[in-house]
Amino acid sequence: MDNLKLVNLEEAMARVDNDKELYNDLLTMFFEDPQFKPEDLEKLIAENKIQEAEKLVHLLKGISGTLGAERLFDACQRLDDILKGKTQGDIPAGKDEVNKLFTETTEELKKVQATL
């Protein structure tokens, strides 16, 4: 799949030793038992539960890295750093970027899974 914009499939496959079955299983778990939901991040930030929001973003960062979702990983890293106070930034804008990329990446990952 050469037309992927959000997922680096080559890197993802390298992480799982080119085991398509394992990668497919990871995608299935990602879709069927989502550990991240955009509405959860919205609520945590609205309630100023920054530490819980940071944990959720950190979890998504790890998952997105494993699946090769590089742009989502980068957005999570930026928001994670803001939430931890490592860098200055706009939390609502970071949240919106993560949620938007999560939705777009999920759609692209569904297309990837359909080709496995």
N, CA, C and O of each residue as an XYZ file, in Angstrom:
464
protein
N       0.850     -1.188      0.000
C       0.000      0.000      0.000
C       0.886      1.239      0.000
O       1.406      1.653      1.037
N       1.044      1.811     -1.165
C       1.916      2.962     -1.318
C       1.220      4.285     -1.047
O       1.891      5.305     -0.890
N      -0.099      4.297     -0.989
C      -0.833      5.551     -0.853
C      -1.172      5.908      0.597
O      -2.064      6.724      0.831
N      -0.494      5.327      1.551
C      -0.764      5.623      2.955
C      -0.139      6.964      3.331
O       1.013      7.239      2.996
N      -0.906      7.788      4.027
C      -0.427      9.107      4.445
C      -0.130      9.171      5.935
O       0.656     10.008      6.378
N      -0.753      8.295      6.704
C      -0.661      8.385      8.161
C       0.033      7.191      8.802
O       0.448      7.257      9.959
N       0.159      6.112      8.059
C       0.718      4.876      8.608
C       1.959      4.491      7.809
O       1.926      4.426      6.580
N       3.052      4.239      8.524
C       4.266      3.732      7.893
C       4.247      2.218      8.086
O       4.728      1.694      9.090
N       3.686      1.541      7.111
C       3.490      0.097      7.214
C       4.819     -0.651      7.256
O       4.949     -1.666      7.940
N       5.789     -0.145      6.528
C       7.109     -0.787      6.528
C       7.717     -0.788      7.931
O       8.239     -1.807      8.385
N       7.648      0.345      8.607
C       8.168      0.430      9.980
C       7.359     -0.448     10.928
O       7.924     -1.126     11.787
N       6.055     -0.437     10.774
C       5.197     -1.249     11.640
C       5.505     -2.724     11.476
O       5.598     -3.458     12.460
N       5.660     -3.154     10.249
C       5.958     -4.568     10.000
C       7.341     -4.933     10.552
O       7.538     -6.045     11.042
N       8.275     -4.023     10.476
C       9.606     -4.281     11.042
C       9.508     -4.484     12.550
O      10.239     -5.299     13.112
N       8.613     -3.753     13.208
C       8.447     -3.875     14.666
C       7.914     -5.249     15.074
O       8.141     -5.711     16.192
N       7.201     -5.891     14.148
C       6.639     -7.216     14.451
C       7.337     -8.304     13.633
O       6.757     -9.353     13.352
N       8.576     -8.041     13.259
C       9.388     -8.999     12.492
C       8.665     -9.500     11.240
O       8.727    -10.680     10.894
N       7.980     -8.573     10.575
C       7.251     -8.872      9.334
C       6.202     -9.976      9.489
O       5.888    -10.684      8.533
N       5.675    -10.112     10.684
C       4.645    -11.107     10.974
C       3.266    -10.475     10.725
O       2.712     -9.800     11.592
N       2.729    -10.710      9.520
C       1.441    -10.116      9.155
C       0.319    -10.560     10.084
O      -0.576     -9.777     10.404
N       0.370    -11.811     10.514
C      -0.670    -12.314     11.411
C      -0.651    -11.554     12.746
O      -1.700    -11.185     13.275
N       0.541    -11.332     13.273
C       0.664    -10.591     14.527
C       0.170     -9.155     14.350
O      -0.580     -8.649     15.184
N       0.584     -8.504     13.271
C       0.146     -7.131     13.016
C      -1.377     -7.086     12.870
O      -2.024     -6.183     13.400
N      -1.938     -8.040     12.167
C      -3.384     -8.121     12.019
C      -4.057     -8.297     13.384
O      -5.079     -7.669     13.659
N      -3.486     -9.145     14.231
C      -4.032     -9.340     15.578
C      -3.984     -8.042     16.385
O      -4.927     -7.724     17.109
N      -2.896     -7.300     16.260
C      -2.778     -6.016     16.961
C      -3.840     -5.034     16.472
O      -4.450     -4.319     17.268
N      -4.053     -5.006     15.171
C      -5.097     -4.132     14.621
C      -6.474     -4.543     15.122
O      -7.293     -3.694     15.474
N      -6.724     -5.839     15.154
C      -8.012     -6.328     15.642
C      -8.236     -5.893     17.086
O      -9.325     -5.437     17.435
N      -7.219     -6.029     17.922
C      -7.341     -5.583     19.322
C      -7.570     -4.077     19.392
O      -8.363     -3.605     20.206
N      -6.881     -3.327     18.548
C      -7.022     -1.869     18.508
C      -8.468     -1.481     18.192
O      -9.011     -0.556     18.796
N      -9.085     -2.185     17.248
C     -10.451     -1.855     16.850
C     -11.500     -2.401     17.809
O     -12.479     -1.718     18.110
N     -11.306     -3.620     18.291
C     -12.338     -4.269     19.091
C     -12.306     -3.894     20.567
O     -13.334     -3.944     21.242
N     -11.142     -3.522     21.068
C     -11.018     -3.156     22.484
C     -10.229     -1.854     22.593
O      -9.097     -1.841     23.075
N     -10.841     -0.763     22.141
C     -10.086      0.491     22.118
C      -9.734      0.983     23.518
O     -10.595      1.115     24.388
N      -8.457      1.246     23.707
C      -7.983      1.783     24.974
C      -8.119      3.305     24.998
O      -8.067      3.926     26.059
N      -8.292      3.891     23.823
C      -8.412      5.338     23.689
C      -9.711      5.666     22.976
O     -10.059      5.059     21.963
N     -10.417      6.636     23.527
C     -11.613      7.156     22.883
C     -11.519      8.681     22.932
O     -11.290      9.248     24.000
N     -11.692      9.350     21.796
C     -11.582     10.805     21.787
C     -12.468     11.491     22.828
O     -12.067     12.486     23.431
N     -13.667     10.956     23.033
C     -14.569     11.587     23.998
C     -14.021     11.501     25.429
O     -14.308     12.368     26.254
N     -13.239     10.465     25.722
C     -12.628     10.360     27.050
C     -11.591     11.464     27.248
O     -11.522     12.075     28.315
N     -10.788     11.713     26.218
C      -9.786     12.781     26.313
C     -10.475     14.132     26.436
O     -10.050     14.974     27.227
N     -11.529     14.345     25.665
C     -12.303     15.593     25.753
C     -12.773     15.828     27.192
O     -12.613     16.919     27.739
N     -13.348     14.797     27.787
C     -13.913     14.913     29.129
C     -12.831     15.175     30.174
O     -12.992     16.040     31.035
N     -11.733     14.430     30.099
C     -10.659     14.608     31.083
C     -10.084     16.020     31.044
O      -9.819     16.623     32.084
N      -9.896     16.533     29.847
C      -9.339     17.881     29.735
C     -10.368     18.917     30.167
O     -10.013     19.894     30.826
N     -11.625     18.727     29.812
C     -12.680     19.654     30.235
C     -12.800     19.696     31.753
O     -13.110     20.739     32.328
N     -12.554     18.557     32.401
C     -12.634     18.476     33.862
C     -11.299     18.797     34.529
O     -11.153     18.672     35.745
N     -10.325     19.213     33.714
C      -8.987     19.574     34.193
C      -8.289     18.422     34.914
O      -7.523     18.640     35.853
N      -8.557     17.210     34.472
C      -7.896     16.019     35.019
C      -6.663     15.742     34.153
O      -6.613     14.783     33.382
N      -5.688     16.611     34.313
C      -4.516     16.630     33.437
C      -3.687     15.356     33.568
O      -3.230     14.814     32.562
N      -3.489     14.881     34.768
C      -2.676     13.679     34.948
C      -3.326     12.463     34.287
O      -2.638     11.654     33.665
N      -4.623     12.334     34.416
C      -5.326     11.229     33.771
C      -5.299     11.384     32.253
O      -5.150     10.401     31.528
N      -5.441     12.608     31.779
C      -5.373     12.859     30.333
C      -3.995     12.498     29.810
O      -3.873     11.914     28.734
N      -2.963     12.838     30.557
C      -1.592     12.521     30.144
C      -1.407     11.015     30.035
O      -0.777     10.541     29.090
N      -1.937     10.262     30.975
C      -1.820      8.797     30.925
C      -2.512      8.234     29.689
O      -1.994      7.327     29.039
N      -3.678      8.774     29.370
C      -4.427      8.315     28.205
C      -3.664      8.628     26.913
O      -3.576      7.789     26.016
N      -3.120      9.830     26.831
C      -2.347     10.231     25.651
C      -1.079      9.388     25.542
O      -0.690      8.985     24.446
N      -0.445      9.126     26.664
C       0.775      8.309     26.672
C       0.468      6.890     26.180
O       1.253      6.311     25.429
N      -0.647      6.343     26.592
C      -1.081      5.022     26.132
C      -1.282      5.017     24.623
O      -0.815      4.109     23.935
N      -1.978      6.031     24.106
C      -2.212      6.118     22.668
C      -0.902      6.298     21.912
O      -0.741      5.773     20.811
N       0.024      7.033     22.497
C       1.332      7.224     21.863
C       2.021      5.878     21.665
O       2.573      5.618     20.596
N       1.994      5.034     22.668
C       2.617      3.717     22.563
C       1.948      2.840     21.524
O       2.618      2.180     20.730
N       0.630      2.836     21.533
C      -0.122      2.031     20.568
C       0.147      2.528     19.152
O       0.390      1.731     18.246
N       0.103      3.844     18.963
C       0.296      4.383     17.619
C       1.708      4.115     17.118
O       1.907      3.876     15.927
N       2.683      4.151     18.010
C       4.048      3.823     17.612
C       4.167      2.387     17.150
O       4.810      2.107     16.139
N       3.559      1.490     17.873
C       3.599      0.067     17.522
C       2.933     -0.195     16.171
O       3.401     -1.023     15.390
N       1.840      0.515     15.905
C       1.092      0.289     14.671
C       1.658      1.060     13.477
O       1.174      0.912     12.354
N       2.674      1.876     13.719
C       3.287      2.630     12.624
C       2.550      3.902     12.260
O       2.752      4.453     11.178
N       1.700      4.370     13.152
C       0.934      5.595     12.920
C       1.778      6.792     13.353
O       1.580      7.350     14.432
N       2.716      7.171     12.499
C       3.748      8.136     12.875
C       3.210      9.533     13.170
O       3.640     10.162     14.137
N       2.290     10.024     12.366
C       1.770     11.383     12.608
C       0.969     11.438     13.908
O       1.048     12.420     14.647
N       0.207     10.395     14.185
C      -0.536     10.324     15.448
C       0.440     10.221     16.609
O       0.257     10.876     17.634
N       1.471      9.406     16.456
C       2.497      9.286     17.491
C       3.106     10.654     17.792
O       3.246     11.032     18.955
N       3.466     11.392     16.750
C       4.087     12.705     16.936
C       3.145     13.680     17.638
O       3.566     14.433     18.517
N       1.875     13.666     17.250
C       0.887     14.540     17.885
C       0.716     14.172     19.357
O       0.600     15.050     20.212
N       0.700     12.880     19.646
C       0.611     12.423     21.041
C       1.835     12.865     21.829
O       1.713     13.285     22.979
N       3.004     12.775     21.224
C       4.236     13.184     21.898
C       4.179     14.672     22.256
O       4.535     15.062     23.368
N       3.729     15.496     21.309
C       3.631     16.936     21.573
C       2.656     17.213     22.715
O       2.967     17.976     23.630
N       1.469     16.588     22.662
C       0.473     16.827     23.714
C       0.939     16.251     25.036
O       0.718     16.858     26.083
N       1.570     15.106     25.009
C       2.116     14.492     26.224
C       3.105     15.443     26.898
O       3.071     15.628     28.115
N       3.974     16.036     26.107
C       4.963     16.972     26.656
C       4.294     18.202     27.252
O       4.721     18.696     28.296
N       3.254     18.699     26.600
C       2.523     19.855     27.133
C       1.840     19.484     28.442
O       1.918     20.228     29.419
N       1.173     18.340     28.464
C       0.451     17.917     29.672
C       1.401     17.667     30.843
O       1.045     17.906     31.998
N       2.605     17.188     30.544
C       3.595     16.942     31.592
C       4.318     18.214     32.016
O       5.072     18.206     32.989
N       4.093     19.306     31.290
C       4.744     20.565     31.604
C       6.164     20.664     31.075
O       6.915     21.555     31.473
N       6.543     19.750     30.173
C       7.894     19.787     29.597
C       8.038     20.922     28.589
O       9.116     21.497     28.435
N       6.941     21.238     27.907
C       6.942     22.317     26.928
C       5.683     23.145     27.096
O       4.693     22.690     27.670
N       5.735     24.361     26.591
C       4.563     25.231     26.586
C       3.721     24.881     25.366
O       4.250     24.484     24.328
N       2.430     25.028     25.496
C       1.579     24.772     24.351
C       0.112     24.895     24.706
O      -0.261     25.056     25.869
N      -0.684     24.817     23.702
C      -2.126     24.970     23.808
C      -2.757     23.584     23.960
O      -2.834     22.825     22.994
N      -3.203     23.257     25.167
C      -3.780     21.938     25.428
C      -5.004     21.666     24.550
O      -5.078     20.598     23.942
N      -5.967     22.591     24.460
C      -7.126     22.298     23.604
C      -6.749     22.061     22.135
O      -7.320     21.185     21.486
N      -5.809     22.823     21.617
C      -5.379     22.627     20.226
C      -4.678     21.280     20.071
O      -4.888     20.583     19.078
N      -3.854     20.912     21.036
C      -3.175     19.616     21.004
C      -4.158     18.467     21.073
O      -4.021     17.468     20.367
N      -5.145     18.622     21.927
C      -6.203     17.603     22.051
C      -6.954     17.451     20.736
O      -7.213     16.336     20.283
N      -7.301     18.578     20.130
C      -8.028     18.541     18.859
C      -7.196     17.859     17.771
O      -7.729     17.096     16.966
N      -5.892     18.133     17.748
C      -5.017     17.510     16.755
C      -4.954     15.997     16.970
O      -5.045     15.227     16.014
N      -4.800     15.577     18.223
C      -4.745     14.141     18.527
C      -6.059     13.469     18.135
O      -6.052     12.420     17.490
N      -7.167     14.058     18.516
C      -8.463     13.446     18.207
C      -8.714     13.368     16.704
O      -9.230     12.362     16.217
N      -8.358     14.409     15.971
C      -8.536     14.419     14.518
C      -7.668     13.340     13.869
O      -8.137     12.570     13.031
N      -6.401     13.298     14.267
C      -5.495     12.297     13.694
C      -5.897     10.886     14.107
O      -5.740      9.949     13.324
N      -6.409     10.719     15.311
C      -6.880      9.400     15.747
C      -7.984      8.908     14.810
O      -7.950      7.765     14.353
N      -8.946      9.758     14.531
C     -10.061      9.378     13.663
C      -9.569      9.056     12.251
O      -9.953      8.039     11.673
N      -8.729      9.913     11.705
C      -8.216      9.702     10.348
C      -7.326      8.457     10.285
O      -7.401      7.686      9.329
N      -6.492      8.266     11.298
C      -5.591      7.118     11.321
C      -6.366      5.819     11.464
O      -6.017      4.812     10.848
N      -7.411      5.839     12.271
C      -8.243      4.650     12.435
C      -8.820      4.219     11.097
O      -8.838      3.030     10.780
N      -9.287      5.175     10.313
C      -9.829      4.844      8.989
C      -8.749      4.253      8.091
O      -9.003      3.288      7.370
N      -7.557      4.817      8.128
C      -6.477      4.300      7.292
C      -6.055      2.906      7.749
O      -5.759      2.045      6.921
N      -6.025      2.680      9.053
C      -5.659      1.357      9.570
C      -6.688      0.299      9.174
O      -6.330     -0.861      8.969
N      -7.946      0.681      9.065
C      -8.976     -0.261      8.605
C      -8.694     -0.677      7.166
O      -8.872     -1.839      6.801
N      -8.259      0.270      6.360
C      -7.903     -0.053      4.972
C      -6.688     -0.964      4.924
O      -6.627     -1.885      4.110
N      -5.724     -0.706      5.793
C      -4.533     -1.560      5.859
C      -4.942     -2.972      6.231
O      -4.509     -3.934      5.598
N      -5.767     -3.101      7.246
C      -6.169     -4.436      7.701
C      -6.907     -5.196      6.596
O      -6.782     -6.416      6.493
N      -7.651     -4.500      5.793
C      -8.397     -5.153      4.719
C      -7.465     -5.773      3.668
O      -7.876     -6.650      2.908
N      -6.217     -5.315      3.632
C      -5.270     -5.849      2.634
C      -4.399     -6.959      3.190
O      -3.652     -7.589      2.441
N      -4.478     -7.210      4.483
C      -3.616     -8.230      5.089
C      -4.156     -9.634      4.869
O      -3.548    -10.606      5.316
